[in-house]
């Protein structure tokens, strides 16, 4: 039996909608065995982040060594990395073990506005980790920080994607969720030569906590199972669209998406958990 394996290197979300928890749920739903290395513990719920408690870099390294010496992942994703020291540690271990299919979700700010990446860590992300990436998946505000650009149009997004690829990532995906409310949702993929555009209906809902984590986790799981980049992006797009459309509506603030929805739709089952 061939078991595909995916590793998430990210923070814990006590509310279960984002971070490690969202990643592992998504891996499971897509038939991939999930593993994790914890970078921070957050105290959060749908109302916001109430505390961030980062791991020591040595603790992150020990977790990655435990995976690297026994359970070689078919794909790896990073989420909340928090500090420059943790980023350098992760980059060193990715190189040490020769891990491929690295997806970087450059988690910087939570839905409620709390910072999840120290400002001085951005340079470390760009210089140490981005050149190791197969695919990098910023939203528009994250792409602005990474490229130093102001992004207001599709032309701007295309230029930002070109810049990210020039910095080292093999593919750049710039998600369209932060685009104008009256515009369709369009995710942009650039492979260094061509642009691909994935359009979907924009859903009016406040329950979008963990969308970036879930999208990049679905992308990682798809890569782990052998899908090429564009096909993996299409699967991830379908997964997150179902998760948003078939919301579960829990929490008084920005509630989580529905990780059950994609597979239940495929089976023709009711989407409620």
Secondary structure as GFF3:
##gff-version 3
##sequence-region A 1 273
A	DSSP	beta_strand	5	13	.	.	.	ID=ss1
A	DSSP	alpha_helix	19	29	.	.	.	ID=ss2
A	DSSP	beta_strand	33	45	.	.	.	ID=ss3
A	DSSP	beta_strand	48	54	.	.	.	ID=ss4
A	DSSP	alpha_helix	57	68	.	.	.	ID=ss5
A	DSSP	beta_strand	75	78	.	.	.	ID=ss6
A	DSSP	alpha_helix	84	97	.	.	.	ID=ss7
A	DSSP	beta_strand	102	104	.	.	.	ID=ss8
A	DSSP	alpha_helix	121	124	.	.	.	ID=ss9
A	DSSP	pi_helix	125	129	.	.	.	ID=ss10
A	DSSP	three_ten_helix	130	132	.	.	.	ID=ss11
A	DSSP	beta_strand	135	136	.	.	.	ID=ss12
A	DSSP	alpha_helix	140	147	.	.	.	ID=ss13
A	DSSP	alpha_helix	154	166	.	.	.	ID=ss14
A	DSSP	beta_strand	171	174	.	.	.	ID=ss15
A	DSSP	beta_strand	185	190	.	.	.	ID=ss16
A	DSSP	beta_strand	195	200	.	.	.	ID=ss17
A	DSSP	alpha_helix	211	224	.	.	.	ID=ss18
A	DSSP	alpha_helix	229	245	.	.	.	ID=ss19
A	DSSP	alpha_helix	261	267	.	.	.	ID=ss20
###
